[in-house]
Amino acid sequence: GFGSKPAKGAAAGSSSGGASSSGAGGGDGGLRLSDVVKYNAWGVEYADPGVAALRREPSNSYIGVWPEFSLLNHSCVPNTVTYLVGDRLLVRAAVPIPEGYEVTTCYLGDQAGAPLAERRRALSQAYGFKCNCPRCAVEEKAGEEVQGLLEDMWSWLANDGLVERVKAKVASRNPALGALRVQLAGHLSRLEALLEKSSVPKNLRSWVRASAYGCYELLAVCRDTPLPEVVPATPDTSASIFPSPPAPAAGAPSQSNPALAKGLRAAAAAAGGERAQEEERVDETLPADLVPLIAVFAPASDTHLYLTLEWLSRAGAKHDSQHPATAQAAKACLAAHITRYGRVPDAVLTALMTERTKVDNYLGRINLPTPWAATSAPVAPVPQPPAAAAPGSTRPVAA
């Protein structure tokens, strides 16, 4: 999934336009223990791999109730990231939070990448409230055509077993992926056209695109899978879905650490030298296009960090360390990790990144097949960034 989420729920509240869950259950006039756990437990499939390794602990699954965390209300565009350090639940700001503003988390897990109606349906069924967070408000104002298209794409992915069929086709490099790629590109190009006609400001359109995350992700897989040379029935516009380069990740520090960023670029370049023969097949825009979307609903999550590491690895495989594309990838990778872990010493940040490179993942997921798995010369693993000198100036991240 996209990282941690409440196991059953947490108290629903004002930011989502609903009443607190403290009134749930309790037919005898008081809350039963099972109700407390149901609405406030938080669970994670695995602990942070970098933190667990540095603490010499296994990355186990956890579930528990942390009273302070239960006070956080839901938002489909949360301003925090949550993960475990030992038995301590750490909540960090993922974007600057002005004094007096509410601190929020997301209750939805993978469904956070679903369209408005599906998110509201899931929240209503699980917690009994209708979400009116800023992202829901923007998507509601985008218009019925946009909402209808997003719903159709979600139903297509969810109800037709498409994801499982794509996994099988990726493993066999089935030429049918070429037709699917054109179809996905057509749907997403239509979404861009509708957004151009809508009243949604350009700087908030990523919030709407995030509701089609599954389609963008599948398109990236299709674009990345080597297939027999075939001529598509219609022009393939999948390489130009986004009208402009991806925006910086949410919560990115205003100034990055130049020494560490330079080291990251050098490591990426070294990895690129090892697979120069694969250059034509390495497309760094695939993870780069997904980064600003995942940052909407799962900022600084495991998926977000894995995507930035893969972006950096691919950029280093195709360009030298001084190339703007490599520099941009290094900056995004550094920003995402600093957002999650804060202002830690460079050696610690490097170790955290290095441990993540040991986890087998693809496009941010640890459960997607890699199209290159069957090739004789697979894409090289994400490079391990070297330690850097004195830390540079970064934006403080509130804990």
N, C-alpha and C positions, 0 to 999 in steps of 0.2 A: 504494500500500500504506500501511501504518501507520508508515512511516519506514524507518530503516536496519535491516539484519539481516546476519548473517554470510552471505557469498556461498555457501559450501558448508558451513561449520561452524567451530566452535572447539572446543578440547579439552573433552570432556565430563568431568564430575567428580562429586565427592562430594555436592554439594548436590542433584543430580538423581538420586542413587542409582545411578550408573553408574560404570564404570571410565574412566580417562583414555583419550583417543583415541590416546595415544602408542603404543599397541600395534597400531594399525590398519595394514593393508598390510604392506609390508616383508617379503615372503616370503623374501628373501635374508638376513634377520637384522637389517636396518636399515631405517629409514624412507627411502623414495624422496622426492625433492623434490616430486613430484606429490601424495604423501600429506600432506606438510606444508602445501601450499597448500590441498588439499581440506578439511582439518580446521581450518584456522586463518585462511583468507582472509576478509576482510570487505569487503562492497561496498555501494554506495548509488547509487540511480538519479539523484540530483541532490544537489549540496551545499546546505547551508543557504542559502536565498535571501537572508535578511537579511545574514548574514555575508559571503556572496560579493559582494553589492552594495556593502557598506561597504568591502571590500577591493579593489573594482573588478576583480573576477575573474568569469569566467563560471561559472554553476552547472552544472558538468560531472558526468558519472557517474564514479565511482571504484571501483577494486578494489585491494586490497593486503593485505599481512600486517604487522601491528604486534605484535611479540613480547609486549609487556606485556599488551595486550588479550586475547591468546590464553590468558592465565592465568585469565580470568573464566569461571566456571561458569554454567550455564543455570538460569533460574527462569522459570516461567510468570507470576510476579508480580515482575518485576525491580525492583531498587532504584536503577537508573542509567538515564541517557539518553546516547546516543552520537551524535556528529556530527563532521563534518570542518571544520577551519579551515585552509585551504590544504592542505598535505600532512600536517598534524598531526591525529591522531585524539583528540578530546576526550571524556573520560568524566566525567560529573558525577553526583553523588548526586541522585536524584529524590525521595527521602524521607530523613528523618534516619536515619543508620546508626550504631548504638552501637559503641563501641570493641570490637574483637574479633569483630564480626559479619562475615559473608562479603559481599563485593561481587559482585553478579550482573548478568547481562545476559540477554536473551531471544534464542534462536536461530531463532525460528519465523516472523517476519514476519507476514503476514496470518493464518496458521494459529494465531497466538496467541489469536485470537478464536474458536477452535473448541472443541468440548467435550473432556472429559478423554480419551476413548478415541482420538479423532482426533489430539490433541496427542501422546499417547504413541506412537501408531502412526508418526507423522511423525518423532519423535525417535529411535525405535528403528531405523527404516529408514535414517536419515541418519547417526546417530552411535552406534547400538548400545547405548543405555541406556534404562532405564525411569525416567521422571521421578517423583520423590516430593517435589516442592517443596511449600511450604505451600498453594498454591492447589489443586494436585492432591489433596492430602490432604483439604481441605475439601470439594471436589466429590465425592470418593469417599465421604465420610461423609454426603453429602446424600441418598443412597438411590438404589435402582435406578429408581424412577419418574422422578426428576429427571434422572438420567443418560440414561434411555431417551428422554425427551421432547427433551432437548438433542440427542441423536444423530439423532432423527427430523427435527428442524428443520434440522440441518446437512445431512443427506442430501437433504432437500427443496430446499434452496438450491443445493447443489453438483451434484446429479445431474440435476435437471430443467431446467437452463438457465434457471432462474427470473430470475436477475439480468439476463441479456441481454434477456429478454422484457420485463422491467419497464422497462429503459432505452428500448425501442422504444415502450412504452405511455406513458411519461412524455412523450416527444417529441410524441406525437399526442394526449395527454390522453384516452387510452382510458378509457371508463367502467368497464371491467373492473377498474381499479385500486381502485374503491370496494369491490368484493367481496373483493379481495386484502387491503385494509386491515382489513376485518372479520375475515378469516381469520387474519391475523397477530396482531391484537389478541386473538383467542380463544386462540391458542397461548401468547402471553405472559401472558395473564391466568391460564391454567392453571398456568404456571410459577410465578407469584406464589402461587397457592393451594397448590401443592406445597411451596414454600419455607416457607410459614406452618406447615405440618405437620411440616417437617423439623427436625433438630437444629442446623441452621446458624444461628449467631448473626446478629442483624440487621445488625451492623456488618461482617459478612463476606459478606453475600448479593450484594453487587455483584461479588464474585469469580465467583460462579456465573452471574449475569446476563451477565457479560462473555463467557461461552461461547456466548451467543446473540446476539453483537454484530451479526451480519449481519441477523438478523430485526429487531432494534431499528432498525437503519439503514434497512432497506427500509420499515418502518412509518413512519419519519419522512418518507421520500420520498413515500409514498402520502398521508400527511396534508398534505403541503405542496403537492401537485399540484391545481390548480383543475380541477374536473370539472363536467359538467352536473348539475343538481339531480336526484338520484335518491334514492328511499327505500330504504335497505338492507333486505335480507331479515331480518336480525337486528340487535338494538341494537348500535351502535358504541361500544365502551368504550375505544377506543384513546387517548383523551385522559387516561385515568386508570390507565395501566399501573403507574406507580410509586406506591407507597403514601404516599410523603412526598417533599418537595422534594429535588433532587439534593444529594448530600454535597459538601463542598469538595474540590477537586482534591487528589490525593495530593501531598505535599510542599509544600503551600501554606504560605507564611510566616505566622508567628503575627501579625505586624503588617505591614500594607501601607503603601505610601507615600501618605499622604493627598493631597498636592498632585498627584501624577501620576494617582491614581485619580480625583480631581475633574476633571482635564483630560480623561481618557478618557470620563467621563460626559458632559461638555460636548460633546465631539466626536461622541459617539453621538447626543446630542439634536439637534445640527445636522443630522446625516444624516437623522434622523427627520423634521425639518421639510420636507425636500426631497421626501418621499414620503408626506405625510399621507394622500393619497387611497388609499394601499395599506394603511392601518392594519389593516383588518379581515382582511387576508390574511397579515399578518406574525405568526408564532407563534415567540416566542423560546424556548419550551420545547423545541422540536425539537433544536437543538444542545445546549441545557442538559441534556437527558436523556441525551445520548450522552457528555458530558464525564466523569462519574464512571466510566463503563464503559471508555472508552479509557484512562483513567488507571490502570486495573488492570494492563494488559499493555504499554502503550506510553506511559508517563508522560512529559510534556514533549516528546513527539514532534511532528513536523510536523502530523500529524492533530490531535493534542490542541490545539496552538496555533491552528490554523485554526478549529477548533470554537469556541474561546473568543472569537476575534475576530468570528465570525459571530453568536455569542450576543449579544455587546455591540452589534453593528450592529442586530440585530433588536430588542433591548430599546430602543435609542435611537430606533428608528423608531416605536415604539408608546407610549413613556412619556417624560416629561420627565427632565432630568438628575438630579433629586433623588428620583425614584421608587425605592423599594426594589429593584425588579426590575433597574433600570439599575445601581444601586450593586452589587448582587450579581454581575451580569455583569462589571462593571469589576473587581471584586475577583478573580474567577476568572481573567479575562484577564491581569491583572497578575501573579497568583501563578504561572500557568503559564509566563509568559515569564521571570520571575525564577528559577524552578526550572531552566529550560534555560540561561540566560545568566549567572546569578549576579548579584552586586552590582556591576553596571556603572553608570556615570553615567547620569542620567536622559536626557540628550540621546542617548546611544548606544542605550539601551533604546527610546526613542521612534523612532529611525531604524530599528532592527531591526523593530519592529512595522510601521512605515510601508512598508518594503520588502515585507513579507508581504502587505499589503493589495493589492499590485499583481499578485499571482498569482491567476489565475482558479481558484476552488475553490468547492465546494459541500458542506456538511455534512462538512468535513474532508478531502474527496477532491478530487483534481484530474482525476479521470477519470469523474465522475458527471455526467449531464446535469442542468441546472438547470430545474426545472419552469416557471420564469417566463421562460425565454429567448424564447418566442414572443409574450409579451405586449407591448402598446404601452408599458406603464409598468413595466419590470422593477424588481426589488428593487435598491435602491441599493447600490453597493459598500461594503465595510467602511470605516468612517471612519478617517482617519489621525490618531492621537492627537497632541496638541500636546506640546511640551517642557514640563517642569515645573520648579519651583524646586528647592531643596536636597533631596537624597534623604532619605527617612524611614528609620525603623528596620525592618530586615527580618531574617528568620532567616538566619544564614550557611548557605550551601550548600557542602558539601565538594566539592572537585574530585578 
